[in-house]
Amino acid sequence: MKIKNDIEEQEMIARFAKAMGHPTRIAILLFLASQESCFFGDIHDELPIAKATVSQHLKELKDAGLIQGEIETPKVRYCINKENWEVARKLFADLFNVYAKKDVCC
């Protein structure tokens, strides 16, 4: 099987993986995935960490495109970025399916 050499896709996988590379960010993603949307305070109430730390994790997830935020003064409402979530799901599925199709190892 020939492996795609699509640098853009590889960079996207790496960006998504890096953003998901912290347990708190996974907790945030799981929480947001179970909601239609929520405010920063709702997320902070779920996590036993400082507000500044929650903000930094949200920034990383937003920069990677996995979540989006909308300012509703004086609050910010967050939700999963559905379009990029689907892109990430497909890219990771394709990545893991490369090995799943192998009959032998080494």
Secondary structure as the mmCIF struct_conf table of DSSP 4:
data_model
#
loop_
_struct_conf.conf_type_id
_struct_conf.id
_struct_conf.beg_label_comp_id
_struct_conf.beg_label_asym_id
_struct_conf.beg_label_seq_id
_struct_conf.end_label_comp_id
_struct_conf.end_label_asym_id
_struct_conf.end_label_seq_id
HELX_LH_PP_P HELX_LH_PP_P1 LYS A 2 LYS A 4
HELX_RH_AL_P HELX_RH_AL_P1 ILE A 7 ALA A 19
TURN_TY1_P TURN_TY1_P1 MET A 20 MET A 20
BEND BEND1 HIS A 22 HIS A 22
HELX_RH_AL_P HELX_RH_AL_P2 PRO A 23 ALA A 33
TURN_TY1_P TURN_TY1_P2 SER A 34 SER A 34
BEND BEND2 GLN A 35 GLU A 36
STRN STRN1 CYS A 38 PHE A 39
HELX_RH_AL_P HELX_RH_AL_P3 PHE A 40 GLU A 46
BEND BEND3 LEU A 47 ILE A 49
HELX_RH_AL_P HELX_RH_AL_P4 LYS A 51 ALA A 64
TURN_TY1_P TURN_TY1_P3 GLY A 65 GLY A 65
BEND BEND4 LEU A 66 LEU A 66
STRN STRN2 ILE A 67 GLU A 72
TURN_TY1_P TURN_TY1_P4 THR A 73 PRO A 74
STRN STRN3 LYS A 75 ILE A 80
HELX_RH_AL_P HELX_RH_AL_P5 LYS A 82 ALA A 100
TURN_TY1_P TURN_TY1_P5 LYS A 101 LYS A 101
BEND BEND5 ASP A 103 ASP A 103
#
